Amino acid sequence: EFGNHENDDEQLGMVFSSSIDNDDNVWIADTSHQRIQVYGQNGKLIRSVSPAGLDQPIGICCLESGEYLVADRSNNLIKRYNSNGTLLANLKRDKTGFGDLYIMTFSPTYGIFASDHWSGRILHLDPALNIQGIYGSSGRRVGQFNRVGWMDVYKDLLAVADMTNHRIQIFDIKKTLSF
């Protein structure tokens, strides 16, 4: 159980995303409280992270290096921070045409995949947050999505939960990066 409602420092507000780091700590994007909460395996709060410029964090993704990605509602659609909270890279929202990114996943081989939940599209970025591609559209056909609710990369496969189409779509990234 996470988020102690009796202690304001640990209380969680609205949560859309979480991620697990290399030490098996759970990172939670606490949108309502403008912070990232990091919990240990025992459910105890380890620390709160609120890097400069954070505005209602929605998505969180831990990287293997101790760095982390945050998607929030600022002018930067997505930000990459080092383990000390120093901003390393960002992607301006107006350069993408994307809304809020709720779900992100990372592959050391293929980079970052982030979903715009409402438009049914997936943004593919390299680790420096340069756009590599935009995939999908709203719809019911293969390669189209109607509310992406979860994504994960395993080896050469990208699995996507297509929520309101009631299905999971799996794509072979190695064969094609255009769905």
Secondary structure, DSSP 8 states (H G I E B T S, - for coil): ----TT-TTT----EEEEEE-TT--EEEEETTTTEEEEE-TTS-EEEEE--TT--S--EEEE-TTS-EEEE-SSSEEEEEE-TTS-EEEEEEGGGTT---EEEEEEETTTEEEEEETTTTEEEEE-TT--EEEEE--BSSSTT-BSSEEEEEEETTEEEEEEGGGTEEEEEETTT-S--
